[in-house]
Amino acid sequence: MTETNVVPDAAALARWQRAVIAAFALGGITVSAWGPRLPALKAQLGVDNATIGLILAGITVGAISGLALSNPLLHRLGSRRAVTAGLLLVAAAMALLGVGVAARSVPVVTVGLICIGLGIGTVDVLVNVEGAAIQQAVGRTVMPRMHGAWSVGAAAGSGIGAGCAALGIAPAAQFIGEGAAIGLIGLLMASSIPPGSRAPAVHQSESRAARIRHYFRGWADWKLLLIGVVMLGVELGEGSANNWLTLAVHTDHGQTAAVAALFFTAFAIGEASTRIFGGPLVDRMGRVQAIRVTTALGMLGMVLFILGPDPWLVLVGVLLWSVGVSMGFPLGMSAAAESGPDPAGRVSVAASIGYFASLAGPPVIGALAQAFGLLHALWLLAALFAAAFAVAGSLRPTPAKAGSASPAGASASPAEASPAGD
């Protein structure tokens, strides 16, 4: 890959930013597409809950594979074509999922979900690398807002699924239609992404074996692994909310199913709002302090959620829980991208840890809930918020060596640029 990185003018930078925000939103829409249709999918495929669980596990397997694929794809195709290829893979996989559902074929549905995961994992790394480069270009924190677009997209995707179910639109028609829309939008936005791979020229000229060595070297980088600890804590906190919050409000806090669903809606709104509007606060206090504040609020939220005797205190706990998980992933991805050479490889390592939390977290909470009760199991999340708080210093920007350029995505806030910032 020999394309050179470019510094766009203001208008091109704005188009680039809009394109990447759209890509984040498309990712969110995709991952929430099938959730509201699971009852219909289960009935149409004629399978039980255990089989549905195994089928859905294919998404995570594909996503982890996509993390490994993203770096060579970026170097091979460059950012513009790699992001477009990832979105087209998602679009084709959504259509394949629809075909599998229409044919009532469990193997085709499984392959479709694996391919969706593969595309989402690939796009996730690529758009985070793009976001880090945009953040460097604009000179302020924009990654949380981009991840907010993912959260908004997830809410929209869930709404599309629920609306289609209410209108009697078949899941197959929904998935095929969404695949077509994702493919079209991906092609339309491609030209707004500048060429280049967002990697230093020296790494673009390295052999494939050297790039693989760089990737695995990231797993021995303690700073990168500590960034991963932050992401592990917040991702398990977010995934646990997706899987267990509604059930805990219903069964342990005695609320109706409808009220419990509203509690989860409050969580989703709180997380998205913090991401969308929190960028200026991150610029003011710095990444490290932002993680310390949000994870501390997350710990307090878990205490209120677990021990709160009153529904209103439990709701406050839900909102603080959502703040606790809001910033770790976007700021962690940004920190990983600038923590050393080969930003895509380093983002892939950090994202792998986050995806591991998404894969392992729900079963771990489930096992603890079986043994000790669901609310007691959620103390694990408070402990992980505490761990993220303790290692938040790993997100401090890496000082550029004299005479060398900063890694892609480096954009230290004024608070972190001085020793007193943390």
C-alpha positions, 0 to 999 in steps of 0.5 A: 500500500503506497497511498500517502496520508492527506491533510484535508481542508475544512470542507473535506474534513467535515465530509470525512467526519460525517462519513465516519459518523455514518459508518458508526451509526450503520454499525449500531443499526446492524448489531441491533437488527435481529434482537427484536425479531428473535421470537419470530426467528426462533419460531420460523427456524423451529429451534429452542433457546439453547440453539438460538444462543449457539447461533448468536455466538457466531456473531462474536466469533466472526467479530473477533476474526474481523479484528484480526482481518482489519489490519492487513485489510487496511494496509492492503486497500487503504482506509477508503476502500477498506471501510467500504469493503467492510460495509459491503461485507456487512450488507451482503451478510445481512442479505444472506441472513434474510435468505437463510431465514426465508429458507428456514435454514439454520446453517445459512442463518449461522453463516450469515451471522458469522459474516455479519460479525466478521464485517462488524469487527473489521469496520469497528477497528477501521472506523476507530482508526479513522476517528482517531485521525480525525480527532488529531486533525480537528484538535479536540475530542470527537471520539465519544460523539462518534461512539454516541452515533453507534449508540443512536444507531443501535437504538434506531436499529432496535426501533426498526426491528420493533416497528417491522414486527408491529407492522407484520413485516417478515424478518427476511424482508427486513434483513434484506432491505437493511442490507441493501440500504447499508450497501448503498450508504456505504458506497455513497459515503466512500468518496468522503474518506481520504486515501491512505492507511493512517499508518506511518510510511515506514510501516506501510513498506514492511512485509506482511510477516513484520506487520504480524510481528507488530500485532503480536508485539502489542500483546506484550505491551503493558500500557496497551494491555492496561488500556484493555483493562479499562475497556474490559471493565466498561464493556462487561458493564455495558454488556451486562446491562444489555443482558441483565438490567431489565431482568434484575429490575423486574425480578429483584426490584419488583417492577413490572416488565413494562417499567423494567423496559423503561429502565433499560431505555433510560440506560441507553439514553444516558449512555448515548447522551454522555457520549454525544455531549461529553467531548468538551468535558474530556478536552477540559479535564483530560482522558485520564481524569474523565475515565476516573470520574465516569468509572467512579460514578459507575461504581456509585451507580452499581451500589445504588442499583444493587442496594437501592430500597426505592425505585427512584434510587434504583433509577439513579443507579441505572443512569450512573451505571450508564455514565460509567460505561460511556467513555471507556471504549471510545477513549480507550480506542483513541488511546490505543491508536496513539500508544505506538506505531501501527495504530490499526494493529494496536486498536485491534488488540485493545478491541479484542479485549473488549470483545472478549468481555462481550463474549465471556461477560454474560455467561460469567454473570449468569453463573454467578447469578445462579450461585449467589443471586443476580444482584449479588453477581452484579458486584463484579461490575463494581469491582471492574469499575474500580479496576478501570479507575485504578489503571486509568493512567494508562490512557495518558497520551504517549509523548512523541519522541524528539524529531518524530511525528506523533502517532495517528490520533494523538490529540492530548488535551491541555489538561494531559499535556502538562504534568499537573493534568492528572 
